[in-house]
Amino acid sequence: MNTFPSTKTASRCWLGAAVLVFGAATALQAADLDARIQLRPLTPQEIKDYSLTGAQRSGGLGTVGLGQPGYVDVLVNIALPPSENVTVSFVATNEYGMVVALENSPLGTNVPPYGIEDRAGGEFASRVAGRTMLRPKLQGRYTVVATVNSATSGSATLTQEITAGTYMGRNTCALCHSGSVIAPNKWGWTNTAHASAFTMAIDGVSTDHFNPNCISCHVVGYDANTNAVNMGWDDVAAQVGWTFPPIAVSNNWDHMDPKLKNVSNVQCENCHGAGSVHTAIALSELPPYTQTKKSISVNLGAGNCAQCHDSLTHHYKTAEYNNSLHGRSVEETGSSCARCHEAQGFINFAEGKPAVSVEHQVISCAACHTLHNGDNPHQIRSLADVTLLDTSKPGGPTVVTEGGNGKLCMQCHISRRDAVPYVNGKVDNRFGPHHGPQTDMLVGANAITYGQSIPSSAHYASVEESCVACHMQPLENGDTGFTEVGGHTFKMRSEAGVELVESCRACHGEIESFDFARKDYDGNGVIEGVQTEVKGLLTKLAMLLPPVGQDDVTGYSDYKTLAQKQGLYNYLFVEEDGSFGVHNLSYAVGILNGSIAALTDDANNDKLPDSWQKQYFTGINDPNAAYNATPAGDGMPNWLKYALGLDPWTAVQAVPYGYVYAQGKKIGGAADMVHIYTAAEVAFDTEIGKNYQIQAVSELSLGWQNLGDPIPGTGNAISYVTPTRDDVQQYFRVQITTAP
């Protein structure tokens, strides 16, 4: 039996209700010193990884329970040289201006900043310049001031505010937030899995291995540290004498004391912090409740969720997320960009609120999952239909109505352009679909199609959950790529090269890679993997775009014609999609070939001009128009007749040494016959200062004979053609000598 006796001593003086901004960090700093202050989360996995036994975990909230820590970090830009002498001093005061004690942070120098974007390689890569810890003993508001000085880069004064209180439980929150008063109704929370996390576990419904070590993540304010006396779950359990039941049965929850039920399950204060200060102000304040709102934390950081969802091997969502690009999303706080780059921006968009500038916060758990509503699977924030921006399309823009849970991803992963009119504008270094046309590619829409109907592959129609089915495939501990691909990494290939192809095998068989061979799409004569083929088409298109002849798109100043702009847009559409044909192979190949055709007059990539094929045949895909076809039945292929300017439907006479064509007129006074002989071509690279002698022999046992005179090297490739009209077997070689 496990009991929860309290050996803590309580200190519960009320410091007053004049509360300002809680949890906000502000900075007054020299322009040259890039320094920040923040509250650092500390997760169960980090406590294990960094051997912080006894350390109290934290969600990085600005509102904490009495005796619970606020881990305060001061960060400086990583570009500041390590040799730069940076010092940090801390002072903490309560709301009356009285100095209060700070403690040394248990986080050592081996513990990095929490945010993935703050670590090496992130947009705000930083190093920790100083750390402290505030563990409040009394309710109220506290201010931590950090004075930062550097040897050569100036100084900064930074402030971090923290509010401390006690836990009130769901019954108190319901007084205002269950829809009965003016406060926002948040009681949709009751139909989420969080609202019954403890109930279902203690009754043996959701798990068969629930034990006392699991309780802390299923209830409110659990903290066994003797300093933390704050009416959290463990304090109430000790008061009512609760003991852990010997077996998980369906009536365990029913037999619990109502006081303990009030702080059981994952509820408001798990994510917003201890609510006593918030409650006290709410009861004394009139609308618009300005101070009430400021007296509780609203934290969209991933660390808030990680205080429970980061404990391997079973709780691995945070470990996956830390390997995702969402945790490193580029800062774009402006009203037009925040929708997809910032957590609050996406929340505003999903809730239909006006686009406004927001504070920076990477795309975190709270951006994609709503904590107050369980109507959608997995508390997904939005599964609304997605309207693409191809508004000039006849019949109106494309509306994506299918895609299952993947429709959440589609809200942001769309092109930001209407391609057809857009390509008429100026080409600059921001030209293109704007980095996220995955939805457009998947459904086959909003690229340049040159008036043609370009087919799509079956993925959009056949994969019910779309993005989620492939990018969030689950892996178990021990699987190759665990926490590196799939799940909340959203990655299909790890840095170590592990490719997550399991979801593909149901249709494509036992493939080992996304780059499996199907067809020679790029026309190089070799059937390679589909991604290699699409990259080959990209290279082929790049060679035709300014600067012509280079195998990559490197500049934007020389785009003059519409065909060039259209080609560039399709190039970037495929490149920025990033799947290189996996999302929609038919569409990717189709638009690339369309662009190549517009620039070369060869849409089907068969090395014959479309205009010539249309002149003589029903279309470019007519079997008689094929490269090696002989529509006249004379054995002379189309490619040769095109090269010689001959009508492909007019037969010629085959002779042992080639062909004879009746031109119908005198040639240089001779007979009205053109003789087309068979020949051999010997092609080779040359260097200046060397001579190249072509030699031939009909039998290798005979002596080699020179063909013509030695050829001086030019530094370029040389093509030498010699007749083979007598149909005699010949071997050829090139002898290289130094020029005299």
Secondary structure, 3 states (H helix, E strand, C coil): CCECCCCCCCCCCCCCCCCCCCCCEEEEECCCCCEEEEECCECHHHHHHCCCCCCCCECCCCEEECCCCEEEEEEEECCCCCCCCEEEEEEEEECCCCEECCECCCCCCCCCCCCHHHCCCCCCCEEEEEEEEECCCCCEEEEEEEEEEECCCCEEEEEEEEEEECCCCHHHHHHHHCCCCCCCCCHHHHHCHHHHHHHHHHCCCCCCCCCHHHHHHCECCCCCCCCCCCCCHHHHHHHHCCECCCCCCCCCCCCCCHHHHHCECCCHHHHHCCCHHHHHHHHHCCCCCHHHHHCCCCCCCHHHHHHHHCECCCECHHHHHCCCCHHHCCCCCCCCCHHHHCHHHHHHHHCCCCCCCCCCCCCCHHHHECCCCCCCHHHECCCCCEECCCCCCCCCCCEECCCHHHHHHHCCCCCCCCHHHHCCCCCCCCCCCCCCCHHHHHHCCCCCCCCCCCCCCCHHHHCCCCHHHHHCCCCCCCCCCCCCCCHHHCCCECCCCCECCHHHHHHHCCCCCCCCECCCCCCCCCCCEHHHHHHHHHHHHHHHCCCCCCCCCCCCCCCCCHHHHHHHHHHHHHHHHCCCCCCCHHHHHHHHHHHHHHHHCCCCCCCCCHHHHHHHCCCCCCHHHCCCCCCCCCCCCHHHHHHHCCCCCCCCEEECCEEEEECCCCCCCCCCEEEEECEEEEEEECCCCEEEEEEEECCCCCCCEECCCCEECCCCEEEEEEECCCCCCCEEEEEEEECC
